[in-house]
Structures are given as C-alpha cells and as structure tokens.
Amino acid sequence: MSTWVIKVGSSLLTKRGKELDEAFIATLVGEVAELTAQKNRVALVTSGSIAAGRMVLGFKPETMGELQATAAVGQTRLMQAISVSFAAKGLTIGQILLTHDDIKERQRYLNARTTLNTLFALGSIPVINENDTVSTEEIRFGNNDIIGGLIANLIDAEKLVILTDTGGLYTADPHLDPEAKLISERNCADPLLDTIAGGSLSGLGRGGMITKVQSARLAARSGTDTWIVSGADPCMIGRIARGEAVGTRLLAGDRSVTSRLRWLAGRQKVEGTLRLDNGAVRALTGRKVSLLPVGITGVQGSFERGALVACVSPEGASVARGLTNYDSRLIDKIRGKNSRAISELLGYPHDHEVIHRDNLVLSG
C-alpha cells in the first residue's frame, strides 16, 4: 500500500477555460479508483474553482471580491462533477478547503492531518483545494502546486503526481524552443531546476514550473518523490504505478525531516528576517546547530517572541527559517554578542539560542 497525492491543474479540468472537461474528470476518477482498489490511499488536489466560476457567470473577475464570489460559484460546479464521477465508481469524497492559516497554526495543521487520515480510514477520497472564497493575498498559498507538497507532508505520502498541460519539465519552454529536452529524472535540490523553470503557460492557474519545483521540495521533506507529467495521457497514473519512466521525476533524496519541521517548512509567510554572517551560515548548514546571537548581523521587521523568521546569508540568499526565542527588539540588542553576555545585556537570564535547532529548518 502506498499513499499518493495527485494534483491536477485548471487548464486540464476546464479545457483551458472553455468548459468543465467531464470526460477528463471521469478518466482521472477511473485512475484514482483503480489505485484505491489496490489498497492505496489517494488524496486529490484540484485547481479550477475560479475558472469554472468564470464559465458559469460569463465574465472575467478582477477585484478580490469578484474572484472570491466566482470561486464560490465554481467550487460547487467543480465538486458536483467530481462527486458524480466518483459515485459512479462506488466511492465517496470529502471536500477540504484550506487557507494559509490552517498550516500556520499548529493545532489547525494537526486537525487537518487527523481529518485526512480519518477520511482514508472511512474509505473516502479527500478532495482538497485552496479556499479561494475567503483567501486574500495575505493568507493565500499562491497556487495549488504548493498545497500538493504540503498535503504530501501532512499524510507522509510516497508519491506526489502533478498533472499538467505539458509532458514534464524541459530544459526550455517546449512551446517556444523545438530543441528543448525533457528532464526525465533529477534530484529536486538541483539548483539547475530554478534556472529552467518558467511561469504558467495556460494563463489560467497562478503557478508554473517553478511552483511545481517548489512543491517537490516541500514534498521531499517527508521523503516523497514527485512526478510532473502530462494529464493528456489517460493511463498516466497507472503507468507511474507500474514503475514506468514517464514525464519528469524529481527525487526526494535524503531530505526527510520530522513532522514538526515539515510544519515549519510549510508555513509560507515569515514575520521578519535575520541576516547572518558567513560563520553562522556554515554552522547552520554544515553542523545543523542552533542559531546563536553572535552570528546575527542585522534584524529586519518587527515581530514577537515565537515568530517565524527567515535567516539569510550576507548576500541575502535564504538559509533557513525558524521560531525565535526573542522578539525583534531584543535580538537587535544582543546580535553579534556572545551568548554568555546575554544576561548582562538584558539584566536577567534568558535562552542562549535565538533559534533552537529543534525549531529551525534549512531552506531548499
């Protein structure tokens, strides 16, 4: 038995925004039903609520209110089509709508995991989407590729499959460059992926190949391999299950971390930034130690104790993120100082670490 997360994009579900593709949905559901018949657990992550709503309402939403209302209309239409197809296979579904706050708050994160696992125990298929009806720019994930990676972390999936309108990840945009070559397999940490991944080709979703790479890196924290494959092949999921080499496979490698650190990695919004010196960067990345005040050269943002902050190199590159033991004012007071001097500087004993290693996760 394996646990799968299958993410499908707007352009596939809606014939590139023209109408809901019920034939595609039926084929997808058939593939998922076959997996579940083989005792696999499958979670389906969908896009398309706004695109589906546009078709029903007959106009292009522009304001946040219009986008949210359009998503509310489209979500019911999309879920109806998916529910009918699963019912024809004798399967039930459970809808889960997420916002960033559901990942940010630890208890809500654990509640979401419990709900997903309970749905599996009941023999139901979780169908997950971002809650576009209430999400704003401040609380949204950005796209459902990212949700796919986070769900893989939540349920300890072995496989994340991203169905898209291209055949995988190429060395260049295959629509523009006939010499573009398919990347069949690569470690998801490979920096080459950042330089060749582009934006959304269909214009319907909010992502592109770069968000699929980011999703693969999130998923890798639970040891999950990611496949980026064409949704046009009606047997694609079965081919992956049989071990065929299809599309692009991004390997997790030795990147798995604890559940708590996966939660930290999944939080997309940071409340401040700590700039580190080269010694601190080497210590964090090489020895996986706690962050001490002596290695901090600057503080950006105003935040409280326990906030999630980003740690960056002298050049501004992302190094890690973690939960602070101090607020921004106190960090600015003790930065660059030896830990033994903290009590003298503050007038009372306090933590030696600004971020303890148990509350710190490396970037990338």
KEKE-3310 file (N, C-alpha, C; in steps of 0.2 Angstrom, whole numbers, plus 5000, padded with zeros to 4 digits):
npx = (5004:5003:5004:4997:4997:4988:4989:4980:4978:4970:4969:4968:4956:4946:4946:4956:4950:4937:4926:4920:4929:4922:4924:4938:4938:4931:4940:4951:4946:4943:4956:4960:4951:4956:4968:4964:4957:4968:4972:4978:4981:4974:4974:4967:4971:4964:4963:4955:4942:4940:4941:4931:4920:4920:4915:4902:4897:4900:4909:4924:4932:4940:4942:4946:4935:4926:4934:4933:4919:4917:4924:4917:4905:4910:4917:4906:4901:4912:4915:4903:4904:4915:4911:4900:4906:4915:4905:4899:4909:4907:4912:4915:4918:4927:4927:4939:4944:4957:4966:4980:4982:4977:4988:4998:4994:4998:4989:4978:4984:4987:4974:4969:4977:4972:4959:4961:4967:4957:4947:4953:4952:4939:4937:4935:4938:4949:4947:4955:4957:4962:4955:4948:4937:4938:4951:4964:4977:4986:4984:4984:4990:4996:4996:4990:4999:5008:5000:4999:5012:5012:5001:5007:5017:5008:5002:5012:5015:5021:5021:5020:5010:5010:4999:4999:4998:5009:5022:5031:5045:5056:5071:5070:5057:5045:5036:5041:5054:5060:5071:5071:5074:5067:5068:5071:5074:5079:5087:5078:5083:5093:5100:5100:5087:5080:5084:5079:5065:5049:5036:5017:5010:4997:4990:4979:4980:4989:5002:5017:5030:5040:5034:5030:5042:5045:5035:5039:5050:5045:5038:5048:5053:5046:5051:5045:5044:5042:5032:5031:5020:5011:4994:4986:4988:4978:4981:4991:4993:4992:5003:5013:5011:5015:5028:5034:5045:5041:5037:5044:5053:5056:5067:5067:5078:5089:5081:5072:5063:5058:5040:5037:5046:5043:5030:5035:5042:5032:5025:5022:5023:5033:5038:5048:5066:5082:5099:5113:5131:5145:5150:5140:5131:5139:5139:5125:5121:5131:5133:5121:5116:5110:5105:5115:5116:5128:5131:5122:5120:5111:5094:5078:5061:5047:5043:5036:5041:5043:5039:5039:5053:5064:5081:5095:5109:5125:5124:5110:5104:5092:5094:5088:5074:5065:5058:5058:5066:5066:5060:5060:5066:5074:5082:5089:5096:5105:5112:5126:5133:5142:5134:5136:5135:5122:5114:5119:5117:5103:5099:5093:5092:5092:5087:5100:5101:5095:5087:5082:5089:5079:5068:5071:5073:5081:5083:5078)
npy = (4994:5011:5029:5042:5058:5067:5080:5091:5103:5119:5121:5108:5103:5111:5112:5122:5133:5134:5125:5114:5099:5085:5073:5071:5072:5060:5051:5053:5050:5037:5032:5035:5027:5015:5014:5015:5003:4994:4995:5007:5023:5039:5056:5069:5084:5099:5112:5126:5131:5145:5146:5138:5145:5157:5152:5149:5161:5169:5180:5189:5190:5203:5211:5207:5204:5200:5189:5180:5178:5172:5160:5154:5151:5143:5132:5124:5119:5112:5103:5095:5089:5081:5073:5066:5058:5050:5044:5036:5026:5020:5026:5038:5055:5068:5085:5097:5112:5124:5137:5148:5150:5138:5130:5138:5139:5128:5119:5118:5113:5100:5096:5096:5085:5075:5074:5071:5058:5051:5052:5043:5031:5029:5025:5035:5048:5061:5077:5091:5109:5126:5138:5148:5157:5164:5167:5179:5190:5191:5179:5168:5153:5154:5146:5130:5120:5121:5118:5104:5099:5102:5094:5081:5081:5082:5069:5060:5055:5044:5047:5061:5067:5078:5083:5090:5102:5100:5089:5087:5093:5103:5108:5120:5131:5121:5125:5136:5133:5122:5113:5110:5099:5085:5083:5069:5064:5070:5076:5084:5095:5100:5115:5118:5117:5128:5138:5134:5133:5140:5152:5151:5143:5142:5152:5152:5146:5150:5147:5139:5130:5133:5134:5121:5114:5120:5114:5101:5101:5104:5093:5083:5084:5075:5063:5061:5057:5066:5067:5076:5077:5074:5077:5073:5060:5046:5035:5039:5039:5025:5021:5026:5020:5007:5008:5014:5024:5040:5057:5069:5065:5070:5068:5064:5062:5062:5069:5070:5075:5079:5078:5090:5099:5099:5105:5118:5121:5121:5133:5147:5161:5173:5183:5191:5195:5188:5193:5184:5181:5174:5164:5159:5155:5144:5136:5133:5126:5116:5110:5109:5116:5126:5143:5156:5172:5178:5176:5184:5198:5208:5214:5213:5219:5219:5210:5197:5187:5170:5171:5166:5167:5172:5167:5173:5174:5184:5189:5189:5177:5164:5154:5147:5145:5149:5147:5160:5164:5176:5193:5205:5217:5214:5205:5213:5220:5210:5205:5199:5197:5187:5172:5171:5184:5188:5188:5199:5209:5210:5210:5200:5182:5172:5163:5154:5152:5160:5155:5139:5123:5113:5120:5125:5125:5120:5129:5126)
npz = (5000:4996:4998:4990:4982:4971:4960:4950:4937:4933:4919:4913:4919:4915:4901:4896:4901:4894:4896:4909:4909:4908:4903:4905:4919:4922:4917:4925:4938:4936:4936:4949:4956:4952:4959:4972:4973:4973:4986:4989:4997:4992:4989:4982:4974:4968:4956:4949:4953:4951:4937:4933:4939:4931:4919:4922:4926:4916:4915:4917:4932:4942:4953:4971:4978:4967:4962:4973:4975:4962:4963:4973:4966:4956:4963:4968:4956:4951:4961:4961:4948:4950:4961:4956:4947:4955:4963:4953:4953:4964:4975:4989:4992:5001:5004:5007:5011:5011:5019:5021:5035:5041:5040:5046:5059:5072:5079:5070:5059:5063:5065:5052:5047:5055:5050:5036:5038:5044:5034:5025:5032:5033:5020:5010:4998:4999:4993:4989:4990:4988:4999:4990:4991:5003:5004:5004:4997:5008:5015:5006:4998:4986:4975:4969:4967:4978:4988:4986:4989:5002:5007:5004:5014:5026:5026:5025:5012:4999:4985:4975:4962:4949:4938:4922:4908:4900:4895:4906:4914:4905:4897:4891:4887:4879:4870:4863:4860:4849:4852:4865:4878:4887:4904:4912:4925:4941:4955:4967:4974:4965:4959:4946:4942:4946:4937:4925:4926:4922:4920:4921:4908:4902:4908:4916:4928:4944:4945:4939:4931:4940:4953:4954:4955:4968:4975:4974:4982:4995:4997:4997:5010:5017:5012:5000:4983:4967:4953:4938:4925:4910:4909:4898:4894:4896:4904:4913:4927:4930:4923:4931:4943:4939:4938:4926:4917:4915:4910:4921:4934:4951:4963:4980:4988:5002:5011:5021:5035:5053:5058:5064:5059:5046:5046:5050:5038:5029:5032:5024:5026:5032:5047:5049:5046:5049:5047:5043:5048:5038:5046:5054:5044:5039:5050:5053:5041:5039:5052:5058:5069:5083:5081:5086:5095:5092:5078:5071:5061:5058:5059:5052:5051:5063:5076:5087:5101:5097:5084:5066:5057:5044:5039:5032:5021:5020:5007:5005:5002:5005:5019:5031:5041:5056:5073:5084:5099:5105:5104:5090:5095:5106:5100:5091:5101:5106:5096:5087:5099:5112:5118:5132:5137:5137:5148:5156:5147:5145:5158:5165:5166:5151:5136:5128:5114:5099:5090:5092:5087:5086:5082:5069:5052:5037:5022:5005)
capx = (5000:5006:5000:4998:4994:4988:4987:4978:4978:4964:4968:4965:4949:4942:4948:4959:4945:4932:4921:4922:4930:4919:4927:4944:4937:4929:4946:4955:4942:4944:4963:4961:4948:4960:4973:4961:4956:4974:4973:4982:4977:4974:4971:4966:4971:4962:4963:4949:4936:4939:4940:4924:4915:4920:4911:4895:4895:4901:4913:4931:4933:4946:4943:4946:4928:4924:4937:4930:4912:4917:4927:4911:4901:4914:4918:4901:4901:4918:4914:4897:4906:4920:4907:4896:4911:4917:4899:4898:4913:4905:4917:4913:4923:4926:4930:4943:4946:4962:4969:4987:4981:4977:4995:5002:4993:5000:4984:4974:4988:4986:4967:4969:4980:4968:4953:4963:4968:4950:4943:4956:4950:4932:4936:4933:4944:4949:4947:4957:4958:4963:4948:4948:4931:4939:4958:4966:4984:4990:4984:4984:4996:4999:4994:4988:5005:5011:4996:5001:5018:5010:4997:5011:5019:5003:5000:5018:5014:5027:5021:5016:5010:5007:4996:4999:4997:5015:5024:5036:5050:5060:5077:5067:5049:5045:5031:5045:5060:5059:5077:5070:5074:5064:5072:5067:5075:5084:5086:5074:5088:5097:5099:5098:5079:5077:5085:5075:5058:5046:5029:5011:5009:4990:4987:4973:4982:4993:5008:5021:5035:5044:5030:5030:5048:5045:5031:5043:5055:5042:5036:5054:5054:5043:5053:5041:5046:5037:5032:5027:5018:5006:4987:4983:4988:4973:4984:4997:4994:4993:5010:5018:5011:5018:5035:5037:5048:5036:5037:5049:5053:5060:5069:5067:5085:5090:5079:5066:5064:5052:5034:5036:5050:5039:5026:5038:5044:5026:5022:5024:5024:5038:5036:5054:5072:5088:5104:5119:5137:5147:5152:5134:5129:5142:5137:5119:5121:5136:5133:5114:5116:5106:5107:5117:5116:5135:5131:5117:5122:5105:5087:5073:5054:5045:5040:5036:5044:5039:5038:5043:5058:5069:5088:5098:5116:5127:5121:5103:5101:5089:5097:5084:5068:5063:5054:5063:5066:5066:5057:5065:5069:5079:5088:5094:5101:5110:5115:5134:5136:5142:5128:5137:5134:5115:5111:5122:5114:5096:5098:5090:5094:5087:5089:5107:5100:5090:5083:5085:5089:5073:5063:5074:5073:5085:5080:5080)
capy = (5000:5017:5035:5046:5065:5069:5087:5092:5110:5122:5120:5101:5102:5116:5113:5128:5139:5134:5122:5108:5093:5080:5067:5071:5071:5053:5047:5054:5047:5030:5030:5035:5022:5009:5014:5013:4996:4991:4997:5013:5029:5044:5062:5073:5091:5102:5119:5126:5134:5152:5145:5135:5150:5161:5149:5149:5168:5173:5186:5189:5193:5206:5213:5202:5202:5196:5182:5176:5176:5167:5154:5151:5148:5137:5127:5120:5116:5108:5097:5091:5085:5076:5069:5062:5053:5045:5040:5030:5020:5017:5029:5044:5060:5073:5091:5100:5119:5126:5143:5148:5150:5131:5127:5142:5137:5121:5114:5118:5109:5094:5094:5094:5079:5070:5074:5067:5051:5048:5050:5037:5026:5028:5024:5041:5051:5068:5082:5097:5115:5132:5141:5155:5161:5169:5169:5186:5190:5190:5172:5163:5149:5157:5141:5123:5116:5122:5114:5097:5097:5102:5088:5076:5081:5080:5062:5056:5052:5041:5049:5066:5067:5084:5083:5097:5103:5099:5082:5087:5099:5104:5112:5127:5131:5117:5128:5141:5130:5115:5109:5109:5092:5083:5081:5063:5062:5074:5077:5090:5100:5103:5122:5119:5117:5135:5142:5132:5133:5146:5153:5147:5143:5142:5159:5150:5145:5155:5144:5137:5125:5135:5132:5113:5113:5121:5109:5094:5102:5103:5086:5079:5084:5069:5058:5060:5059:5070:5066:5081:5073:5076:5075:5071:5053:5044:5030:5041:5037:5018:5020:5028:5014:5001:5009:5016:5031:5045:5064:5071:5063:5074:5063:5067:5061:5061:5076:5069:5078:5077:5081:5097:5103:5099:5110:5124:5122:5123:5140:5151:5168:5175:5189:5195:5192:5189:5192:5181:5181:5168:5159:5157:5151:5137:5132:5130:5122:5111:5106:5108:5118:5131:5149:5160:5179:5180:5175:5188:5205:5213:5212:5217:5218:5220:5203:5195:5180:5164:5172:5163:5172:5169:5168:5174:5175:5191:5191:5189:5171:5160:5149:5143:5148:5145:5151:5164:5164:5183:5197:5209:5222:5211:5202:5219:5222:5205:5202:5200:5196:5180:5170:5172:5191:5189:5190:5205:5214:5211:5211:5194:5176:5170:5157:5155:5152:5164:5149:5132:5119:5109:5124:5128:5120:5123:5131:5122)
capz = (5000:4996:4999:4984:4982:4964:4959:4944:4936:4930:4911:4912:4922:4911:4893:4895:4902:4890:4900:4913:4905:4911:4900:4908:4926:4923:4916:4931:4943:4935:4938:4956:4958:4952:4964:4979:4973:4975:4993:4990:4999:4987:4990:4976:4975:4962:4955:4944:4955:4948:4930:4932:4940:4926:4914:4924:4927:4910:4915:4920:4938:4943:4960:4975:4979:4962:4962:4979:4973:4956:4966:4977:4961:4953:4968:4969:4950:4951:4966:4958:4943:4953:4966:4952:4944:4960:4964:4948:4954:4971:4980:4991:4993:5006:5002:5012:5008:5016:5019:5024:5042:5043:5040:5050:5066:5073:5080:5064:5055:5066:5064:5045:5046:5058:5046:5031:5040:5046:5028:5022:5036:5031:5013:5006:4994:5001:4988:4993:4986:4992:5000:4986:4993:5008:5004:5002:4995:5014:5018:5002:4997:4980:4970:4972:4967:4984:4993:4984:4993:5010:5009:5005:5021:5031:5026:5023:5005:4995:4978:4973:4955:4947:4931:4919:4901:4897:4897:4911:4915:4900:4898:4889:4885:4873:4865:4860:4858:4847:4854:4872:4880:4893:4910:4914:4932:4944:4962:4967:4976:4960:4958:4939:4941:4947:4931:4919:4927:4920:4923:4919:4900:4901:4910:4920:4935:4947:4945:4933:4933:4946:4959:4954:4959:4975:4978:4975:4988:5001:4997:4999:5017:5020:5008:4994:4976:4963:4946:4934:4919:4905:4910:4892:4894:4901:4908:4916:4934:4930:4921:4936:4947:4936:4938:4920:4917:4912:4912:4925:4941:4955:4968:4987:4991:5009:5014:5025:5042:5057:5056:5066:5055:5040:5048:5049:5031:5025:5033:5018:5027:5038:5050:5049:5043:5052:5042:5047:5045:5035:5051:5056:5038:5039:5056:5052:5035:5040:5058:5060:5076:5085:5079:5092:5093:5089:5071:5068:5060:5056:5060:5048:5053:5070:5077:5094:5103:5094:5077:5061:5054:5039:5040:5026:5021:5019:5001:5005:5000:5010:5023:5035:5044:5062:5078:5088:5107:5107:5099:5086:5099:5110:5095:5089:5106:5108:5090:5087:5106:5114:5122:5139:5138:5136:5155:5157:5142:5147:5165:5168:5162:5145:5132:5124:5107:5096:5087:5094:5081:5085:5079:5064:5046:5032:5016:4999)
cpx = (5004:5001:5002:4994:4994:4985:4985:4976:4971:4963:4966:4958:4944:4943:4951:4954:4939:4925:4924:4923:4928:4922:4934:4943:4935:4935:4950:4952:4943:4951:4964:4957:4952:4965:4970:4959:4962:4976:4978:4978:4979:4971:4972:4966:4969:4963:4956:4943:4935:4937:4933:4919:4914:4915:4904:4893:4895:4904:4920:4932:4940:4947:4943:4939:4925:4927:4934:4923:4912:4920:4921:4906:4904:4915:4913:4900:4906:4917:4908:4900:4911:4916:4903:4900:4913:4911:4898:4903:4912:4909:4914:4919:4922:4930:4933:4946:4951:4964:4976:4987:4980:4983:4999:5001:4994:4994:4979:4978:4987:4979:4966:4972:4975:4962:4955:4964:4961:4946:4946:4953:4943:4931:4934:4939:4944:4951:4949:4958:4959:4956:4948:4942:4933:4947:4959:4974:4988:4990:4983:4990:5000:4996:4993:4994:5008:5007:4998:5007:5016:5006:5002:5015:5014:5002:5005:5017:5021:5027:5017:5016:5006:5005:4996:4998:5003:5017:5029:5040:5055:5066:5075:5060:5048:5040:5035:5051:5060:5065:5076:5070:5070:5069:5068:5068:5080:5082:5083:5078:5092:5096:5098:5091:5077:5079:5081:5067:5055:5039:5024:5010:5002:4987:4981:4975:4987:5000:5012:5025:5039:5040:5029:5037:5048:5040:5035:5048:5051:5040:5042:5055:5051:5045:5049:5044:5040:5038:5028:5026:5012:4999:4984:4983:4983:4975:4990:4998:4995:5000:5015:5017:5014:5026:5038:5040:5044:5038:5044:5048:5058:5061:5070:5075:5084:5088:5074:5068:5058:5046:5034:5040:5046:5033:5029:5040:5038:5023:5026:5026:5028:5036:5042:5060:5078:5094:5110:5125:5139:5148:5145:5130:5132:5140:5130:5118:5125:5135:5126:5114:5111:5109:5108:5117:5123:5135:5126:5120:5117:5098:5082:5066:5053:5041:5040:5040:5040:5037:5042:5047:5062:5076:5091:5106:5118:5124:5114:5100:5098:5093:5093:5078:5067:5059:5059:5061:5065:5062:5062:5069:5075:5084:5092:5098:5106:5114:5123:5137:5137:5136:5129:5135:5127:5112:5113:5118:5107:5094:5094:5092:5089:5090:5096:5106:5094:5085:5086:5084:5083:5068:5066:5075:5077:5081:5082:5078)
cpy = (5006:5023:5040:5053:5066:5076:5088:5100:5112:5120:5113:5100:5106:5117:5120:5134:5139:5131:5116:5102:5087:5073:5066:5069:5063:5049:5047:5050:5039:5027:5030:5029:5015:5008:5012:5006:4992:4993:5003:5019:5035:5050:5066:5081:5095:5109:5120:5130:5141:5151:5143:5140:5155:5159:5150:5156:5172:5179:5185:5193:5197:5208:5207:5199:5197:5189:5178:5173:5171:5161:5150:5147:5142:5131:5122:5116:5110:5101:5092:5086:5079:5071:5064:5056:5048:5041:5034:5025:5018:5020:5036:5049:5065:5079:5094:5107:5122:5133:5143:5147:5143:5128:5131:5140:5130:5116:5113:5113:5102:5091:5092:5087:5073:5069:5070:5060:5048:5047:5044:5031:5024:5026:5029:5044:5059:5072:5089:5103:5121:5135:5148:5159:5166:5171:5176:5185:5188:5183:5167:5159:5152:5152:5134:5118:5115:5117:5106:5095:5097:5096:5082:5075:5079:5073:5057:5052:5049:5045:5055:5067:5074:5083:5090:5097:5102:5092:5082:5093:5098:5109:5119:5126:5127:5120:5134:5138:5123:5110:5108:5101:5091:5081:5075:5062:5067:5075:5084:5096:5103:5110:5123:5120:5124:5139:5140:5132:5140:5147:5149:5148:5145:5149:5158:5149:5151:5153:5143:5132:5127:5133:5124:5111:5114:5116:5102:5095:5101:5096:5081:5079:5078:5063:5056:5062:5062:5068:5072:5078:5076:5073:5072:5064:5050:5038:5032:5038:5029:5017:5021:5022:5008:5002:5012:5023:5036:5052:5065:5069:5067:5070:5067:5067:5060:5068:5076:5072:5077:5080:5088:5101:5104:5104:5117:5126:5124:5129:5144:5159:5169:5182:5194:5192:5193:5188:5190:5182:5175:5162:5155:5152:5144:5133:5129:5125:5115:5106:5105:5110:5123:5138:5154:5167:5181:5180:5180:5195:5210:5209:5216:5215:5219:5214:5202:5188:5175:5165:5168:5168:5168:5171:5168:5175:5182:5193:5191:5182:5167:5155:5144:5148:5145:5150:5154:5163:5171:5187:5201:5214:5219:5207:5207:5221:5217:5203:5204:5198:5189:5178:5171:5179:5192:5192:5197:5211:5215:5212:5205:5188:5174:5165:5159:5156:5157:5160:5143:5127:5114:5113:5128:5123:5124:5124:5126:5114)
cpz = (5000:4997:4994:4985:4974:4963:4952:4943:4933:4922:4909:4914:4918:4904:4892:4896:4898:4893:4904:4908:4908:4909:4904:4915:4927:4922:4922:4937:4942:4937:4945:4959:4958:4957:4971:4979:4975:4982:4994:4993:4994:4989:4984:4977:4968:4962:4951:4946:4952:4941:4929:4934:4935:4920:4916:4924:4920:4910:4918:4926:4939:4950:4965:4977:4974:4961:4967:4977:4967:4959:4970:4972:4958:4957:4968:4962:4949:4955:4964:4953:4946:4957:4962:4949:4949:4962:4959:4949:4961:4977:4982:4992:4999:5004:5008:5008:5014:5014:5022:5032:5045:5043:5045:5058:5067:5075:5074:5059:5057:5065:5057:5044:5049:5053:5039:5032:5041:5039:5025:5026:5035:5023:5008:5003:4996:4994:4990:4988:4991:4993:4997:4988:4999:5008:5001:5000:5002:5016:5013:5001:4991:4974:4973:4971:4974:4989:4992:4988:5000:5012:5009:5011:5026:5031:5024:5017:5002:4988:4978:4965:4953:4939:4928:4912:4897:4899:4902:4911:4909:4901:4895:4888:4879:4868:4861:4857:4856:4849:4861:4873:4887:4898:4913:4922:4935:4951:4963:4970:4971:4958:4950:4938:4942:4941:4925:4920:4925:4923:4920:4911:4899:4902:4914:4927:4938:4947:4939:4935:4939:4953:4959:4957:4966:4979:4979:4981:4994:5002:4999:5006:5021:5016:5002:4987:4972:4956:4943:4927:4916:4908:4904:4891:4899:4905:4912:4923:4934:4928:4927:4941:4945:4936:4931:4921:4912:4915:4916:4932:4945:4961:4975:4989:4998:5012:5019:5032:5046:5055:5058:5062:5048:5040:5047:5042:5027:5027:5028:5020:5033:5041:5051:5046:5048:5047:5046:5044:5042:5040:5053:5050:5038:5044:5055:5046:5036:5046:5061:5067:5077:5082:5086:5090:5090:5082:5067:5067:5059:5057:5056:5051:5061:5071:5085:5095:5100:5087:5072:5057:5049:5041:5034:5026:5020:5012:5000:5003:5006:5013:5027:5037:5051:5067:5083:5095:5109:5102:5096:5090:5102:5105:5093:5094:5108:5102:5090:5094:5107:5119:5130:5142:5139:5143:5157:5153:5144:5154:5169:5163:5157:5141:5128:5117:5105:5093:5089:5088:5080:5082:5073:5058:5040:5026:5010:4999)
residu = (MET:SER:THR:TRP:VAL:ILE:LYS:VAL:GLY:SER:SER:LEU:LEU:THR:LYS:ARG:GLY:LYS:GLU:LEU:ASP:GLU:ALA:PHE:ILE:ALA:THR:LEU:VAL:GLY:GLU:VAL:ALA:GLU:LEU:THR:ALA:GLN:LYS:ASN:ARG:VAL:ALA:LEU:VAL:THR:SER:GLY:SER:ILE:ALA:ALA:GLY:ARG:MET:VAL:LEU:GLY:PHE:LYS:PRO:GLU:THR:MET:GLY:GLU:LEU:GLN:ALA:THR:ALA:ALA:VAL:GLY:GLN:THR:ARG:LEU:MET:GLN:ALA:ILE:SER:VAL:SER:PHE:ALA:ALA:LYS:GLY:LEU:THR:ILE:GLY:GLN:ILE:LEU:LEU:THR:HIS:ASP:ASP:ILE:LYS:GLU:ARG:GLN:ARG:TYR:LEU:ASN:ALA:ARG:THR:THR:LEU:ASN:THR:LEU:PHE:ALA:LEU:GLY:SER:ILE:PRO:VAL:ILE:ASN:GLU:ASN:ASP:THR:VAL:SER:THR:GLU:GLU:ILE:ARG:PHE:GLY:ASN:ASN:ASP:ILE:ILE:GLY:GLY:LEU:ILE:ALA:ASN:LEU:ILE:ASP:ALA:GLU:LYS:LEU:VAL:ILE:LEU:THR:ASP:THR:GLY:GLY:LEU:TYR:THR:ALA:ASP:PRO:HIS:LEU:ASP:PRO:GLU:ALA:LYS:LEU:ILE:SER:GLU:ARG:ASN:CYS:ALA:ASP:PRO:LEU:LEU:ASP:THR:ILE:ALA:GLY:GLY:SER:LEU:SER:GLY:LEU:GLY:ARG:GLY:GLY:MET:ILE:THR:LYS:VAL:GLN:SER:ALA:ARG:LEU:ALA:ALA:ARG:SER:GLY:THR:ASP:THR:TRP:ILE:VAL:SER:GLY:ALA:ASP:PRO:CYS:MET:ILE:GLY:ARG:ILE:ALA:ARG:GLY:GLU:ALA:VAL:GLY:THR:ARG:LEU:LEU:ALA:GLY:ASP:ARG:SER:VAL:THR:SER:ARG:LEU:ARG:TRP:LEU:ALA:GLY:ARG:GLN:LYS:VAL:GLU:GLY:THR:LEU:ARG:LEU:ASP:ASN:GLY:ALA:VAL:ARG:ALA:LEU:THR:GLY:ARG:LYS:VAL:SER:LEU:LEU:PRO:VAL:GLY:ILE:THR:GLY:VAL:GLN:GLY:SER:PHE:GLU:ARG:GLY:ALA:LEU:VAL:ALA:CYS:VAL:SER:PRO:GLU:GLY:ALA:SER:VAL:ALA:ARG:GLY:LEU:THR:ASN:TYR:ASP:SER:ARG:LEU:ILE:ASP:LYS:ILE:ARG:GLY:LYS:ASN:SER:ARG:ALA:ILE:SER:GLU:LEU:LEU:GLY:TYR:PRO:HIS:ASP:HIS:GLU:VAL:ILE:HIS:ARG:ASP:ASN:LEU:VAL:LEU:SER:GLY)
# end
